[in-house]
Amino acid sequence: MRWDSLQYLDMKFNSLQGPLPSSICNMSKLALLDLSHNYFSDSVPHCLGSMAFLTVLDLRKNNFTGSLPPLCAHSTSLSTIVVNGNRFEGPVPMSLLKCNGLEVLDVGNNAINDTFLAWLGTLQELQVLILKLNKFHGPISTCQTKFCFPKLRIFDLSRNDFSGSLPEKVFGSFKAMIKLDGEDTGRIKYMEPSEKSFYISYEDSVSLVIKGHDIELQRISTIMTTIDLSSNHFEGVIPKTLKDLSSLWLLNLSHNNLIGGIPMQLGKLNTLEALDLSWNRLTGKIPRELKRMNFLAFLNVSQNHLVGPIPHGLQFNTFENDSYGGNLDLCGPPLSKQCGTSDSSHVPQPLESEDDGESYFFSGFTWESVVIGYSFGLVVGTVMWSLMFKYRKPKWFVEIFDGLMPHKRRRPKKRAQRRRT
């Protein structure tokens, strides 16, 4: 068998280990290379970036280390790059700009240290971008091109160190997340580009957090539109431009530092099935407009500072207490706290009226003031008593004491009896 004419190499789910030999690049006509779910280690040969016909590269769930190879350095045929679940580090190579036909880029679950890849927005065919569980940092910068990420449908930046505000312009450019008129919704379609149609055993797959659980989707449907920015350091308010993404299926902004209220415009996302805004600093009421979300099956707004009654009816009747926990001022079903009642610990005590002046006066006599007054009187009394005996009944003290304590004087009466005798 001539290895240089091999086009399809699928060795997934084996126990292969050790480094990947550079001789693999001698397979010059290789179009699909799937080495996923093995124990390969060490760095990936950089010559993979020079394979002219390579369309699918799947290296997920291995122990590869080092930096990512300069893919598309001498070729633009790659449409799927999946390296999820390795130990790659360093930045994402800029050579990916030459991957004009790239549709899926999944570099999640590595140790990649880089800023937001805004320059990938120029790739007009990119549909899936997964950067989760890495060391990406800094703000989400906007693209400089007119059409930025026009076909992007899965956008996962979760569990990184991104910061700053959520720019409205970025979300406004996600044209593929906007439901267009005349779109055929009667049949579910999956990502099966014509370039991959002859790879019968390979289908694009992705792992997402759906309704709080990690779920691996073996096939990516064309109606799957998700934005997951959870577990970062984003600040500011929730952009109102999210309302335009009318085909959005999942939105997860949990575990950030977002402030302000929940935009009532989110109620226009009538195809949304999962909404997670938990563990932020959101304030205000839960908008009643969210009741318009007829397909909403999962809601989590717990651990915020929301107030007021919980909307009831339609989908909101299906959510349990866990959806609202940690918001002390929310009320109404399914919570036990009824609306119209308040916790006395949160209500300031009213000021005393003038009629209660006497009680207000005596309320100042606490046990501390009584002890202080008693001690002071004891000291003064002891000093005065000592002076009285030292100076043999001072006249001023005797006069005061006699005035306060009058008594009978018998001695003058005896003297009078003696005079009579």
Backbone hydrogen bonds, N-H to C=O, Kabsch-Sander energy under -0.5 kcal/mol:
donor,donor_aa,acceptor,acceptor_aa,energy
3,W,1,M,-0.8
5,S,2,R,-1.2
6,L,3,W,-1.4
9,L,32,L,-2.2
11,M,9,L,-0.6
11,M,34,D,-3.1
13,F,36,S,-1.7
14,N,37,H,-0.8
18,G,39,Y,-0.9
20,L,41,S,-0.6
24,I,21,P,-1.6
25,C,22,S,-1.8
26,N,23,S,-1.9
27,M,24,I,-1.6
28,S,26,N,-2.2
29,K,4,D,-0.7
30,L,27,M,-1.9
31,A,7,Q,-2.5
32,L,7,Q,-1.9
33,L,56,V,-2.4
34,D,9,L,-2.6
35,L,33,L,-0.6
35,L,58,D,-2.5
37,H,60,R,-2.2
38,N,61,K,-1.1
39,Y,16,L,-3.0
41,S,18,G,-1.8
42,D,63,N,-0.6
48,L,45,P,-1.7
49,G,46,H,-1.7
50,S,47,C,-1.8
51,M,48,L,-1.2
52,A,50,S,-0.8
53,F,28,S,-0.6
54,L,51,M,-0.9
55,T,31,A,-3.3
56,V,31,A,-2.1
57,L,80,T,-2.3
58,D,33,L,-2.6
59,L,57,L,-0.5
59,L,82,V,-3.2
61,K,84,N,-2.5
62,N,85,G,-0.9
63,N,40,F,-2.6
65,T,42,D,-1.9
71,L,69,P,-2.5
73,A,70,P,-1.3
74,H,49,G,-1.9
79,S,55,T,-2.9
80,T,55,T,-1.9
81,I,104,V,-2.5
82,V,57,L,-2.5
83,V,106,D,-2.9
85,G,108,G,-1.7
86,N,109,N,-0.8
87,R,64,F,-2.4
89,E,66,G,-2.3
90,G,111,A,-0.7
96,L,93,P,-1.5
97,L,94,M,-1.9
98,K,95,S,-2.0
99,C,96,L,-1.8
100,N,98,K,-2.2
101,G,76,T,-0.7
102,L,99,C,-1.8
103,E,79,S,-2.8
104,V,79,S,-2.1
105,L,128,V,-2.4
106,D,81,I,-2.6
107,V,105,L,-0.5
107,V,130,I,-2.5
109,N,132,K,-2.0
110,N,133,L,-1.2
111,A,88,F,-2.8
113,N,90,G,-1.3
114,D,112,I,-0.6
116,F,137,H,-0.5
116,F,139,P,-0.6
118,A,116,F,-1.8
120,L,117,L,-1.6
121,G,118,A,-2.0
122,T,119,W,-1.3
123,L,120,L,-2.0
124,Q,122,T,-1.0
126,L,123,L,-1.2
127,Q,103,E,-2.7
128,V,103,E,-2.4
129,L,154,I,-2.8
130,I,105,L,-2.5
131,L,129,L,-0.5
131,L,156,D,-3.2
132,K,156,D,-0.6
133,L,158,S,-2.1
134,N,159,R,-0.6
135,K,112,I,-2.6
137,H,114,D,-1.9
138,G,161,D,-1.0
140,I,165,S,-0.5
141,S,139,P,-1.0
148,C,146,K,-0.7
149,F,121,G,-1.7
149,F,147,F,-0.5
152,L,149,F,-1.0
153,R,127,Q,-3.1
154,I,127,Q,-2.0
155,F,226,T,-2.3
156,D,129,L,-2.4
157,L,155,F,-0.5
157,L,228,D,-2.8
158,S,228,D,-0.6
159,R,230,S,-2.3
160,N,231,S,-0.8
161,D,136,F,-2.7
163,S,138,G,-1.9
164,G,233,H,-0.7
166,L,235,E,-0.5
171,F,167,P,-1.1
172,G,168,E,-2.0
173,S,169,K,-0.7
173,S,170,V,-1.0
174,F,171,F,-1.3
175,K,173,S,-2.4
176,A,150,P,-0.8
177,M,174,F,-1.5
178,I,175,K,-1.6
179,K,177,M,-0.6
180,L,178,I,-0.6
183,E,180,L,-1.4
185,T,183,E,-0.8
191,M,220,I,-2.5
192,E,190,Y,-1.0
196,K,193,P,-1.5
197,S,193,P,-0.6
197,S,194,S,-0.7
199,Y,196,K,-2.5
200,I,198,F,-1.3
202,Y,199,Y,-1.1
204,D,191,M,-0.6
206,V,217,L,-2.0
208,L,206,V,-0.5
208,L,215,I,-2.8
210,I,208,L,-0.8
210,I,213,H,-3.1
211,K,209,V,-0.5
213,H,210,I,-1.4
215,I,208,L,-3.4
215,I,213,H,-0.6
217,L,206,V,-3.5
217,L,215,I,-0.6
218,Q,216,E,-0.7
220,I,204,D,-0.7
221,S,219,R,-0.7
222,T,189,K,-3.0
224,M,221,S,-1.4
225,T,223,I,-1.0
226,T,153,R,-2.3
227,I,250,L,-2.1
228,D,155,F,-2.6
229,L,252,N,-2.9
231,S,254,S,-1.9
232,N,255,H,-1.1
233,H,162,F,-2.6
235,E,164,G,-2.6
236,G,257,N,-0.5
242,L,239,P,-1.1
243,K,240,K,-1.8
244,D,241,T,-1.6
245,L,242,L,-1.6
246,S,244,D,-2.1
247,S,177,M,-2.3
248,L,245,L,-2.1
249,W,225,T,-2.9
250,L,225,T,-1.5
251,L,274,A,-2.2
252,N,227,I,-2.5
253,L,276,D,-2.8
255,H,278,S,-2.0
256,N,279,W,-1.2
257,N,234,F,-2.6
259,I,236,G,-2.6
266,L,263,P,-1.7
267,G,264,M,-1.8
268,K,265,Q,-2.1
269,L,266,L,-2.1
270,N,268,K,-2.2
272,L,269,L,-1.5
273,E,249,W,-2.5
274,A,249,W,-1.2
275,L,298,F,-2.3
276,D,251,L,-2.3
277,L,275,L,-0.5
277,L,300,N,-3.0
278,S,300,N,-0.7
279,W,302,S,-2.0
280,N,303,Q,-0.9
281,R,258,L,-2.4
283,T,260,G,-2.4
284,G,305,H,-0.6
290,L,287,P,-1.5
291,K,288,R,-1.9
292,R,289,E,-1.8
293,M,290,L,-1.7
294,N,292,R,-1.7
296,L,293,M,-1.2
297,A,273,E,-2.2
297,A,295,F,-0.5
298,F,273,E,-1.5
300,N,275,L,-1.9
301,V,323,S,-2.8
303,Q,325,G,-3.3
305,H,282,L,-2.6
307,V,284,G,-2.4
308,G,329,D,-1.8
310,I,331,C,-2.0
316,F,313,G,-1.5
317,N,314,L,-1.4
318,T,315,Q,-2.0
319,F,316,F,-0.7
323,S,320,E,-1.5
324,Y,321,N,-2.2
325,G,321,N,-0.8
327,N,324,Y,-1.3
328,L,326,G,-0.9
329,D,306,L,-0.7
330,L,327,N,-1.7
331,C,308,G,-1.8
332,G,337,K,-3.0
335,L,332,G,-1.9
341,T,338,Q,-1.1
346,H,343,D,-2.2
347,V,343,D,-0.6
347,V,344,S,-0.7
356,D,353,S,-0.9
357,G,354,E,-1.5
360,Y,356,D,-2.4
361,F,357,G,-2.2
362,F,358,E,-2.4
363,S,359,S,-1.5
364,G,361,F,-1.3
365,F,362,F,-1.7
366,T,364,G,-1.6
370,V,366,T,-1.8
371,V,367,W,-2.0
372,I,368,E,-2.1
373,G,369,S,-2.4
374,Y,370,V,-2.5
375,S,371,V,-2.4
376,F,372,I,-2.2
377,G,373,G,-2.2
378,L,374,Y,-2.2
379,V,375,S,-2.0
380,V,376,F,-2.2
381,G,377,G,-2.6
382,T,378,L,-2.1
383,V,379,V,-2.1
384,M,380,V,-2.4
385,W,381,G,-2.3
386,S,382,T,-2.0
387,L,383,V,-2.1
388,M,384,M,-1.9
389,F,385,W,-1.5
390,K,386,S,-1.8
391,Y,387,L,-2.1
392,R,389,F,-0.5
393,K,388,M,-2.2
398,V,394,P,-2.5
399,E,395,K,-2.6
400,I,396,W,-1.6
401,F,397,F,-2.9
402,D,398,V,-3.4
403,G,399,E,-1.8
404,L,400,I,-1.5
405,M,401,F,-2.4
410,R,408,K,-0.7
413,K,410,R,-0.6
414,K,410,R,-1.4
415,R,411,R,-1.7
416,A,412,P,-1.4
417,Q,413,K,-1.3
418,R,414,K,-1.7
419,R,415,R,-1.6
420,R,416,A,-1.1
421,T,417,Q,-1.0
